[in-house]
Amino acid sequence: MAPSLRIGICTAPERVPLVAGVYDYVELTVASLAPLEGDEAFAPRLKMLQELPVPIRALNVFIPREIKLVGEAVDHALVERYVKSAIRRAGALGVECIVFGSGGARAVPEGFPRERAWEQLVEFLRLCAGFAQEYGILLAIEPLNKGECNILNTYLEGVQLAREVALPQVRVLADLYHFMQDGEPLEDIAQAPEWLCHVHVADSDRRHPGTGTYPLRELFALLRQIGYQGKVSVECRWGEDFAQEAREAAAFLRGLAS
């Protein structure tokens, strides 16, 4: 595995001190940046986030389910205000990647044409890319399993969408949990490896890596095969001892990456 592979963890700001010196970066939620809050009110929180002992290099849960991106009820002015603020604050924190999962925001309403829904997602990502370009931030389309969203369910569908957006800021994420939930083959990644910009990992029952039977060794072997040199974030459910389990997960993944 390339030495530039970085191991990170999806967590909350208050838990970041517990993983200092263990992970290369942390991945917070976009909600941590309070995009609709005024700059003056947000300033103390921005300072706190900038002073965390582990750098924030990725964000997830881009758009809350209350802000619809698809259907007849899209508030375009609100979407643009939210996206512009979120990306500007992400840039101030040195974020490199924002994950676009947001199943509730992008779900296709019953009876709404899927072709138009797809077009709306293309338009949304082009809007985001316009703001992200200034800060060198990548947008990672996250395919979600069919139980969580009714559109964009596979890595190759994510690639198709990114190709239609056709802007360098838009790439695709591979999440092992969603692959396993829907039985998607990991080999799909190898069909379009140039679009992969971010990876999420967990283990069986979405527990921390190293505790179950998910094909993590096979995934890391595939990442090595395609020459992937990006970030891998642990996104899982934790037990009673977060700090210990987080250390165990990091050690396990670094073993796979070596």
MORACOR-V715387 format. One record per residue. N is the residue number from 0. RES is the residue in one letter. PHI is phi in whole degrees, 0 to 359 (999 if undefined). D_FIRST is the distance of its C-alpha to the first C-alpha in Angstrom with 2 decimals. Layout:
N_RES_PHI_D_FIRST ; N_RES_PHI_D_FIRST
//
This chain:
0_M_999_0.00 ; 1_A_299_3.78 ; 2_P_296_6.29 ; 3_S_279_8.36 ; 4_L_299_7.21 ; 5_R_246_10.56 ; 6_I_253_12.18 ; 7_G_232_15.83 ; 8_I_218_18.92 ; 9_C_277_21.81 ; 10_T_202_24.95 ; 11_A_255_28.34 ; 12_P_306_29.32 ; 13_E_291_31.37 ; 14_R_265_28.49 ; 15_V_301_26.18 ; 16_P_302_27.70 ; 17_L_286_26.71 ; 18_V_243_22.95 ; 19_A_300_23.27 ; 20_G_81_20.87 ; 21_V_255_18.78 ; 22_Y_245_16.98 ; 23_D_283_15.83 ; 24_Y_200_18.22 ; 25_V_242_20.68 ; 26_E_239_21.62 ; 27_L_260_25.40 ; 28_T_270_27.84 ; 29_V_298_29.70 ; 30_A_301_32.84 ; 31_S_300_31.94 ; 32_L_266_32.94 ; 33_A_41_36.32 ; 34_P_302_36.41 ; 35_L_265_40.09 ; 36_E_274_41.25 ; 37_G_297_42.94 ; 38_D_299_41.25 ; 39_E_295_43.78 ; 40_A_292_43.29 ; 41_F_278_39.49 ; 42_A_308_39.46 ; 43_P_297_39.37 ; 44_R_290_36.47 ; 45_L_301_34.56 ; 46_K_299_35.14 ; 47_M_298_33.94 ; 48_L_293_30.68 ; 49_Q_293_30.12 ; 50_E_262_30.70 ; 51_L_300_28.28 ; 52_P_285_26.24 ; 53_V_232_22.87 ; 54_P_293_22.45 ; 55_I_271_22.91 ; 56_R_242_20.34 ; 57_A_213_20.96 ; 58_L_225_24.08 ; 59_N_228_24.99 ; 60_V_50_28.32 ; 61_F_302_29.31 ; 62_I_245_32.82 ; 63_P_291_35.08 ; 64_R_298_36.88 ; 65_E_289_40.16 ; 66_I_260_39.24 ; 67_K_280_39.40 ; 68_L_253_37.53 ; 69_V_228_39.03 ; 70_G_110_42.65 ; 71_E_277_46.03 ; 72_A_258_45.68 ; 73_V_281_43.05 ; 74_D_265_44.13 ; 75_H_297_42.62 ; 76_A_295_43.84 ; 77_L_294_42.30 ; 78_V_301_38.94 ; 79_E_295_38.89 ; 80_R_297_39.99 ; 81_Y_297_37.37 ; 82_V_296_34.48 ; 83_K_299_35.65 ; 84_S_294_36.00 ; 85_A_300_32.69 ; 86_I_289_30.71 ; 87_R_298_32.80 ; 88_R_290_32.18 ; 89_A_299_28.45 ; 90_G_298_28.50 ; 91_A_294_30.47 ; 92_L_263_27.79 ; 93_G_79_24.87 ; 94_V_294_23.42 ; 95_E_256_20.84 ; 96_C_211_20.93 ; 97_I_243_23.76 ; 98_V_273_23.31 ; 99_F_256_26.22 ; 100_G_262_26.86 ; 101_S_51_30.47 ; 102_G_302_31.81 ; 103_G_291_35.29 ; 104_A_284_35.60 ; 105_R_259_34.46 ; 106_A_299_36.14 ; 107_V_275_38.72 ; 108_P_298_42.26 ; 109_E_302_44.28 ; 110_G_86_46.18 ; 111_F_277_44.32 ; 112_P_299_43.23 ; 113_R_295_39.52 ; 114_E_297_39.61 ; 115_R_290_40.91 ; 116_A_300_38.38 ; 117_W_298_35.57 ; 118_E_299_37.31 ; 119_Q_296_37.58 ; 120_L_292_33.83 ; 121_V_299_33.33 ; 122_E_298_35.94 ; 123_F_298_34.41 ; 124_L_292_30.95 ; 125_R_293_32.63 ; 126_L_299_34.57 ; 127_C_299_31.50 ; 128_A_298_29.70 ; 129_G_299_32.80 ; 130_F_281_32.53 ; 131_A_292_28.74 ; 132_Q_303_28.77 ; 133_E_299_30.67 ; 134_Y_254_28.04 ; 135_G_67_24.86 ; 136_I_265_23.98 ; 137_L_266_22.21 ; 138_L_254_23.80 ; 139_A_255_21.62 ; 140_I_294_23.80 ; 141_E_254_23.22 ; 142_P_295_24.56 ; 143_L_247_26.50 ; 144_N_296_27.78 ; 145_K_294_31.35 ; 146_G_284_32.77 ; 147_E_252_31.81 ; 148_C_200_32.63 ; 149_N_257_34.53 ; 150_I_209_32.62 ; 151_L_60_29.03 ; 152_N_252_27.71 ; 153_T_230_24.83 ; 154_Y_303_21.72 ; 155_L_290_23.60 ; 156_E_291_26.63 ; 157_G_299_24.65 ; 158_V_297_23.57 ; 159_Q_301_27.24 ; 160_L_295_28.38 ; 161_A_299_25.98 ; 162_R_297_27.19 ; 163_E_287_30.74 ; 164_V_295_30.25 ; 165_A_58_28.95 ; 166_L_228_27.96 ; 167_P_295_24.71 ; 168_Q_282_24.62 ; 169_V_252_24.31 ; 170_R_227_21.10 ; 171_V_227_20.07 ; 172_L_255_18.41 ; 173_A_245_17.17 ; 174_D_247_18.55 ; 175_L_301_17.97 ; 176_Y_301_21.45 ; 177_H_291_23.22 ; 178_F_303_21.55 ; 179_M_290_22.85 ; 180_Q_300_26.22 ; 181_D_255_27.11 ; 182_G_69_25.43 ; 183_E_283_23.37 ; 184_P_288_20.96 ; 185_L_300_17.24 ; 186_E_297_17.60 ; 187_D_301_19.50 ; 188_I_299_16.39 ; 189_A_290_15.69 ; 190_Q_284_19.29 ; 191_A_211_18.78 ; 192_P_293_15.15 ; 193_E_292_16.53 ; 194_W_267_18.31 ; 195_L_284_15.55 ; 196_C_232_15.51 ; 197_H_198_15.13 ; 198_V_223_14.34 ; 199_H_245_16.62 ; 200_V_226_16.23 ; 201_A_209_18.96 ; 202_D_228_20.21 ; 203_S_312_23.54 ; 204_D_60_26.52 ; 205_R_58_24.19 ; 206_R_275_23.83 ; 207_H_286_20.92 ; 208_P_305_17.64 ; 209_G_101_18.15 ; 210_T_251_21.83 ; 211_G_219_22.20 ; 212_T_239_21.30 ; 213_Y_300_19.24 ; 214_P_282_16.49 ; 215_L_292_13.59 ; 216_R_297_11.77 ; 217_E_293_12.56 ; 218_L_297_11.50 ; 219_F_293_7.90 ; 220_A_296_8.09 ; 221_L_294_9.81 ; 222_L_298_7.59 ; 223_R_296_5.01 ; 224_Q_299_8.51 ; 225_I_270_9.92 ; 226_G_75_7.63 ; 227_Y_294_8.06 ; 228_Q_229_8.00 ; 229_G_261_10.72 ; 230_K_255_12.07 ; 231_V_231_12.20 ; 232_S_254_15.72 ; 233_V_283_17.43 ; 234_E_230_20.68 ; 235_C_206_22.90 ; 236_R_265_26.26 ; 237_W_254_26.72 ; 238_G_271_29.25 ; 239_E_284_31.77 ; 240_D_246_29.53 ; 241_F_303_27.10 ; 242_A_300_25.97 ; 243_Q_293_25.24 ; 244_E_294_23.50 ; 245_A_296_21.35 ; 246_R_295_20.32 ; 247_E_297_19.65 ; 248_A_297_17.47 ; 249_A_297_15.36 ; 250_A_296_15.06 ; 251_F_297_14.21 ; 252_L_291_11.36 ; 253_R_294_9.91 ; 254_G_296_10.33 ; 255_L_291_8.39 ; 256_A_277_5.35 ; 257_S_278_6.00
//
